[in-house]
């Protein structure tokens, strides 16, 4: 659970599941996360070998994040968690976001 636990790691993995994203794209998909927290989560996921970061030598610099093979192996798990959450929300008639 250290690798995907917490409030944001699984969410970041979820939005990277379909391919490369830039920091701003991730921020758009996850508007409730602060820039600092997104940066920390991406660094942690990178250190754990789940996300790779590529910097392009351009002005301004372009940075893209994507799942590594190990990160891709988590997609079925994160998808199952998302499915479970949607089913629970449907059964209870509400979506639980922050509790």
C-alpha positions as CSV (number, residue, x, y, z in Angstrom):
1,X,0.0,0.0,0.0
2,X,3.0,2.3,0.4
3,X,3.2,2.6,-3.4
4,X,-0.4,3.6,-4.1
5,X,-1.8,4.5,-0.6
6,X,-2.9,7.9,0.4
7,X,-5.3,10.3,-1.2
8,X,-3.5,11.1,-4.5
9,X,-1.2,8.4,-5.8
10,X,-4.0,6.1,-7.2
11,X,-5.6,9.2,-8.7
12,X,-2.4,10.2,-10.5
13,X,-1.9,6.6,-11.8
14,X,-5.6,6.6,-13.0
15,X,-5.0,9.7,-15.1
16,X,-1.7,8.4,-16.5
17,X,-3.3,5.1,-17.5
18,X,-4.1,6.3,-21.1
19,X,-0.6,7.7,-21.8
20,X,1.7,10.6,-21.3
21,X,0.6,13.8,-19.5
22,X,2.2,17.1,-18.7
23,X,2.0,18.6,-15.2
24,X,-0.7,21.1,-16.3
25,X,-2.8,18.3,-17.9
26,X,-2.7,16.3,-14.6
27,X,-3.6,19.4,-12.7
28,X,-6.6,20.0,-14.9
29,X,-7.8,16.5,-14.3
30,X,-7.2,16.7,-10.5
31,X,-8.2,20.3,-9.7
32,X,-8.4,19.7,-5.9
33,X,-4.7,18.8,-5.6
34,X,-2.2,21.6,-5.0
35,X,0.8,22.1,-7.3
36,X,3.1,21.2,-4.4
37,X,1.2,18.0,-3.6
38,X,1.1,16.9,-7.2
39,X,4.8,17.5,-7.5
40,X,5.5,15.5,-4.4
41,X,3.3,12.6,-5.5
42,X,4.9,12.5,-9.0
43,X,8.4,12.5,-7.4
44,X,7.4,9.7,-5.0
45,X,5.9,7.6,-7.9
46,X,9.0,8.2,-9.9
47,X,11.3,7.1,-7.0
48,X,9.2,4.0,-6.6
49,X,9.6,3.2,-10.3
50,X,6.0,3.6,-11.2
51,X,6.2,6.8,-13.2
52,X,8.9,8.1,-15.6
53,X,9.6,11.7,-16.2
54,X,11.0,13.0,-19.4
55,X,12.3,16.6,-19.8
56,X,12.6,18.0,-23.3
57,X,15.4,20.6,-24.0
58,X,13.1,23.3,-25.1
59,X,12.3,26.9,-24.0
60,X,10.2,26.8,-21.9
61,X,11.1,23.2,-20.8
62,X,8.5,20.6,-21.6
63,X,8.1,17.7,-19.1
64,X,6.0,14.6,-19.6
65,X,5.1,11.9,-17.1
66,X,4.0,8.4,-18.0
67,X,3.6,5.1,-16.3
68,X,6.5,2.6,-16.5
69,X,5.9,-1.1,-17.1
70,X,5.6,-1.6,-13.4
71,X,3.2,1.3,-13.2
72,X,1.1,-0.1,-16.0
73,X,0.8,-3.4,-14.1
74,X,-1.2,-1.4,-11.5
75,X,-3.9,-0.4,-13.9
76,X,-6.1,-3.5,-13.3
77,X,-5.9,-2.9,-9.6
78,X,-6.7,0.8,-9.8
79,X,-9.5,0.0,-12.3
80,X,-11.0,-2.5,-9.8
81,X,-10.9,0.0,-7.0
82,X,-12.6,2.6,-9.2
83,X,-15.3,0.0,-10.2
84,X,-15.8,-0.9,-6.6
85,X,-16.2,2.8,-5.7
86,X,-18.7,3.4,-8.4
87,X,-20.8,0.4,-7.4
88,X,-20.7,1.5,-3.8
89,X,-21.8,5.0,-4.8
90,X,-24.7,3.6,-6.9
91,X,-25.8,1.3,-4.1
92,X,-25.7,4.1,-1.5
93,X,-27.1,6.7,-3.9
94,X,-24.2,9.1,-3.3
95,X,-20.6,9.7,-4.2
96,X,-18.2,9.9,-1.2
97,X,-15.3,12.2,-2.0
98,X,-13.7,13.4,1.3
99,X,-14.3,11.5,4.5
